[in-house]
Amino acid sequence: MLQVNNLFDFPHLDLKLLSGEAGLDREIRSPDLNRPGLELTGFFDSFDENRIQIFGQGEIRYLEKHSSEPRVRSVLDRLLGLPVPCVIVARDLEAPTSLLEIANNYQVPVFGTPLGTTRLFKRLYESLEYFFSPSTLIHGTLLDVLGMGVLLLGKSGVGKSECGLELVSKGHSLVADDVVRVVCLGERLLQGESPHLLRHYIEVRGLGIVDLSKLYGIRAIRSKKQIDMVITLEEWKRETHVERLGLDTQHHSILDVELPHIIIPVKPGRNIATIVEVGARDYRLKLMGINSAEEFNERLLKKTRGEALNKLERDKAEEKPRV
């Protein structure tokens, strides 16, 4: 549960408490924000009491001009009497005394910040969205390979951590090993990170748990990364279907978001880390509109059609003219 006092954990908001200290334990129930311009005129038909209320220059100037009017004080009384989480005054504007008094009576925290309204909306929403977005824990290894977020999946012991370690030794970065926390932001973007306790650590069978940030330096680890593709490592079996050309695109669903999916068979002698690296490079090319498998298939079709056409012309030339 996110409470109003947790907003102090976001130093980039630079909040200062102006009033309503007794309400710091109020619950924040939505990442959405509201500027109560219409509400100050008395229109509450579409008002959402779960939203944090942002007072910008327009709202503060309106209150300064009309705060002595009983109607405006009545509107403030109605607004702050609802279970709104808190009020934030932007631009370091001076909050009217009436606003602070009524907020204090209802134990509604009022904060001030030097941020402009637009910047405040952006920073605050991005911070709150993370807590309210769908999330899940996945058993796997997440790496940053050439700027691509590659999530390695597979059964325990198949070699995910060992592959991750070799990729780190090649100059790539580890995000999470064994447990990956995945958060869906904006309904389309999947962001992965490591639980705080496991951050920077990787388990290698035979060696145990090692701290990559101390072994390879800070460049070897990343705190979070967008997940761009999924690679599943499977033990090699004769009956396993293996993609040979790469024309068929497979997908893996995480939190209802479809990601490109590659299955790599694992057996002694195969350099899995190099194959994963090549897979990431190839996917980057596909994002640029370059598909090696399709280009090869098109060349093959042209060659086949050309040979068929030449054969047809030779057959026609060899035909005897009819009398």
N, C-alpha and C positions, 0 to 999 in steps of 0.2 A: 504494500500500500504506500502510495506517495503522498506525503503531507506537505503543507505549505512551508514548513521550516526546512524541507529538503531543497527549496529554491536557493538557499544560501550555499549549497554544494556546487552551484553553477557560477563560478567566479566571473565568467565572461558577461554576466548580466549586471554585475556591480550594483546589487540591490542594497538599499538602506531602509530600515524599518522606521516608518513615520508614526504609525498608530496601530492599535489593535493587537498588541503583543499577546493577549490572552487567547487569541484565535490561531496561533501558529500551528496548532495540532489539527487544524481542519484538513480534510481529505481533498486532494485534487483528483477529480473523477473523469477528466477529459483533457486531451491535448489541445483542443480547439480554444481559440481566444475570441474576445468580443470587445468592440469599442461601443459603449452605450450611448451613442448619439441619439438614436430614436427613443430610447428609454428615458432620457432626460426630458424629452418633450411629453412623456406620459404614455407612449405606445409600447406595451409589453406583450403584444399578441404572439410575437415570434421569439421571445426572450428565452435563452437557455441558461438556467441558473447554475449549470455545472461548469461553465466557462470562467476562466480568469478574466477580469474586467480591466481593460487598458484605457487609461485616460490620457489622451494626447492634448495637443495645444488647443484644438477646437473645443473639446469638452471642458477643459479648465477655464478657457476664456468665457465660455457660456456660463459656467458657475460663478465666476467672478462678477459677471454683469447682472446675473439674476438670483444670486444666492440669498438676497434679502426677501425674495418673494416667497410667501407661504407655499405656493404651488410647487416651487422647485425643491424646497425642503421636504415637502410631502413625497415628491418623487424619489429623492435620495433615501428617505426613510423606507419607502417601499422597496427600492433596489437593494439596499444593504440589509434589509430585513429578511431577504431570501437567502438560502444557504449557498451564496457564492463563495468560492474558495478564498479569493483575495482581490485587492485592487492594486494596480501598478501605475504610477504617474511617471510619464516619460519626460525626457529633456530637462530633468532637474527642475521642472516647473514647481512653483510654490502651490501646494495643495490648499484649497480654501479651508478655513477653520470649520465651516459647517460640515464639510466632507469628513474631516478628521474626527470631529465630535460624534457624528452619527455612526461612523465606522467603529469607533471605540465603544459606543453603547451596545452595538450588536456583536462586538468582538470579531470584527472583520479586519484582518491585517491590511494595512496600506503601506506600500513600498514606494520609494523614489529611485530613479535610475537616470544617469546622464545620457543614456542611449536614446536616439530618435525613435519615433513610433515604428517606422518600417523596419529598422534594424532590430528593434526589440522584438517585433513579431517574428522575424526570421529566426533569431537565436533562441527565443523561448520555445517556439513551436518545434524546432529541430531537437531541442533538449527533451521536451516532453514526449515527442513522438516515439523516441527510443523506448520509453518505459511502457507505452500503451500499445506498441506494435506486437503482432503475434510472434512467438519465439518457440524454439524447440532445441533439444540437445541431440546431437548426432555422434555416433561412434565413428571417428575417422580422423584424418590428418589434413589440415588446410595449409596451403603454401601460396606464396606469391612467386610465380614463375614468369619472369619477363613482363611483369605488370599484370598478369592474368591471375585471378584467384582460382586455384585448382584444388578441388576437394577430392581427396583419395578415400574411397570406400572399399570394403572387403571384410572377409571374416577375420577374426582374431588370429594372429600369427601368419598371415599371408605375406607380410612384409611392408606394410604401409609406413611404419616409423623408419625402417631401414632405408626405404626409398626417399622419405623426407630428409633423412640425415645426409644421404648422398647428394640430393639437390642443394641442400644448404652448403655442402662442401664445394659445389660448383658455382656458388655465388648468389643463389636464390635465398628467399627468406621464409622462415617458419612463422605461421600465425597461431596454430593450435595443433596439439597432438593428443590423440586418444579421445578427448571430449571436445566437440566443437559446438559452441552456442551460436545458433543461427537466428537472426532477427529479420523479419520482413518489413522493409521500410517503403512507404508509398505504394504498397500492394504489388510492386514489381521487382524491387531491388532486394536481394538477399545479402546481408552482411554477416560475416562470421568472425568470431573472436574466441579467445580461450578463457575459461573460468579463471578468476583471479589467482586461485591457489595453484593452478597448473601452468600459469603463464611463463614462457621461456624454457620450460622443461620438456624433454622428450625421453621416452623409454625405449632403450635398445636392448633386446634380448641378449644376454651374455655380458653386457656392461652394466645394465641397470638404468637409473635415472640420471641424466646429465643436463646441465644448464648451458644451453647454446649461446646465451648472451655473454657468458664468461669464456667459453671455448673459442667462439668465432667473432665476438664483438657485437656491438649493438646493431650492425647492419644485417646480422643473421636473423633478427626477429622483427615482427610487426605486431602491433596491438590488435588491429582489426583489418579486414579486407573484404571487399565485395566479391562474392562467389560468382565466377563467370562460367565454369564448366565443372562437370563431375567425371571422374575416372574411377572405375571399379576394377580392382585387381582380383582375378579369379585363378584358382589352381588349374593348371593345364590338364585337360581330359580329352581323350580322342573323340568322344561324342560331342564335345562342346562346339557350337557353331561359332566360327571366327570370321569377322568381317575382313575380306581380302582387298576390296577395291576402295571402300570408304564412301560409296555412293548413298548408302542408306543412313539417314540421320536418325539417331536415337535420342530420347529425352528421359530425364529423371526429374520427378516432381518432388519439391520440398516446399511445404507451406503453400501448396497450390500454385507454385511458380515453376514453369518448365525450364530446365537447363539442358544444354547439350551434354550427351552422355557417351562415353567411350568405355568399352570393356577390353581390358588387356589381360591375356592369359599369362600366368606366371609359371616358369619352370627354370631349372638350373641352366645357366649359360646365357639367359636373356638379361640385358642391361635395362632394367625397368626404369631407372631414373632417366636415362637418355631417351627412352621411348616416351615417357611422360613429358619431358622437355620438348621433344619434337611435336607431340600432340598439342602442346600449348602454342608453339610457333605456328603450326598449321591452322589452328583455330583463329589466331590473329590474322593470318592471311585471308581466311574466309570472311572475317569481318571487313576486310578491305576489298572484298569482291573477287578474290583469287582462290579458286577451288581446284587443287591439283588433280583430284580424282575425276572431276567433271571434264577438265581439259584433256586428260589422258583418254577418257571415254570418247570424247568428241573426235580426237585425232584417230582413234581406233575405228570409229564409225566412218570417218571420211576415207580412211585407207581401205576399209572393206567395201564401201560404195564405189570407190575408184576402181578397185580390182574387178568388181562385178561388172561395172560399165565397160571396162576394157575387154573383158571376156565376151560380153555381149557383142561388142563391135567386131571382135575377131571371128565370132561365130557367124555373124552376118557376112563378113568378107569371104569366108570359106564356103558359104552356100553357093551351089551351082545355079546359074541362071536358068529359069524355066523356059522351055520351048513352047 
